[in-house]
Every structure is written in structure tokens, then in C-alpha cells.
Amino acid sequence: MIDLYIKLGFPFDADLTTDEAGCMVVDEHIYALLVTGPSFGTITGREPADTAAVQKVALVPRSTAASASTS
């Protein structure tokens, strides 16, 4: 799933990367979580959006995401 981004030179945080999700390091303070369709549903409780019908990006500060996952 992340091979393309690795070929483009983006590093991944090995501690937060699995077969189902990859934490791409864009910048020292910017991370992008790339997930498979089934993982998206598990994380959000929703089906992935129909990209022909909608466009959406969720930006969450890492500190907020980390504290939300531990509660």
C-alpha cells in the first residue's frame, strides 16, 4: 500500500505502520495516516466515502490524535 510513497522518498514511522495502515512523515510536524478501506471503517465506524460523489480531508494535530486514541 505504501510502496509508491516510499519510491517518492517519503519516510514512514515504523512504530505506527502495519499492513493495514501507514504513518507517512511529510515533515517534522506533519504526518499523514494512509489506511486500507477496511481499516478506515474500523477506525471511523463509517464506510469509505464514494470519491465520485464527495471530497474530504481530515487534518488532526498529532498530539490530539494520540490523546484521543488512548482514552
C-alpha positions as CSV (number, residue, x, y, z in Angstrom):
1,M,0.0,0.0,0.0
2,I,2.8,2.4,0.8
3,D,5.3,1.4,-1.9
4,L,4.5,4.3,-4.1
5,Y,5.1,6.8,-1.4
6,I,8.4,5.1,-0.4
7,K,9.5,5.3,-4.0
8,L,8.7,9.0,-4.0
9,G,11.0,9.4,-1.0
10,F,8.6,9.7,1.9
11,P,9.7,8.0,5.1
12,F,7.2,6.1,7.3
13,D,7.2,5.9,11.1
14,A,7.8,2.1,11.6
15,D,6.2,2.2,15.1
16,L,2.9,3.4,13.6
17,T,2.9,1.4,10.3
18,T,1.3,-2.0,9.7
19,D,-0.1,-4.0,6.8
20,E,-3.4,-2.1,7.2
21,A,-2.1,1.5,7.9
22,G,1.0,3.6,7.3
23,C,2.1,6.7,9.1
24,M,3.8,8.8,6.4
25,V,6.2,11.5,7.6
26,V,5.7,14.6,5.4
27,D,7.6,17.0,7.6
28,E,8.9,17.1,11.2
29,H,5.4,18.3,12.3
30,I,3.2,16.8,9.5
31,Y,2.1,13.2,9.3
32,A,-0.4,11.5,7.0
33,L,-2.1,8.3,8.0
34,L,-2.8,6.1,5.0
35,V,-5.2,3.3,5.6
36,T,-6.9,0.5,3.7
37,G,-10.7,0.6,3.2
38,P,-11.4,-2.0,5.8
39,S,-9.2,-0.2,8.4
40,F,-10.9,3.1,7.7
41,G,-14.2,1.5,8.6
42,T,-12.7,0.1,11.8
43,I,-11.1,3.4,12.8
44,T,-14.1,5.7,12.0
45,G,-17.1,3.4,12.2
46,R,-18.0,4.5,8.7
47,E,-17.7,3.2,5.2
48,P,-15.1,4.9,3.0
49,A,-16.6,7.8,1.0
50,D,-17.6,7.4,-2.6
51,T,-14.9,9.6,-4.2
52,A,-17.0,10.2,-7.3
53,A,-19.6,11.9,-5.1
54,V,-17.6,13.7,-2.3
55,Q,-14.2,15.1,-1.4
56,K,-12.9,15.5,2.1
57,V,-9.7,15.7,4.0
58,A,-9.4,15.4,7.8
59,L,-6.4,17.2,9.4
60,V,-5.8,16.4,13.1
61,P,-2.8,17.5,15.1
62,R,-0.7,14.5,16.2
63,S,-1.0,15.4,19.9
64,T,-4.8,15.4,19.6
65,A,-4.8,12.1,17.7
66,A,-2.5,10.5,20.2
67,S,-4.6,11.6,23.2
68,A,-7.9,10.5,21.5
69,S,-6.6,7.0,20.9
70,T,-5.6,6.5,24.5
71,S,-8.9,7.4,26.0
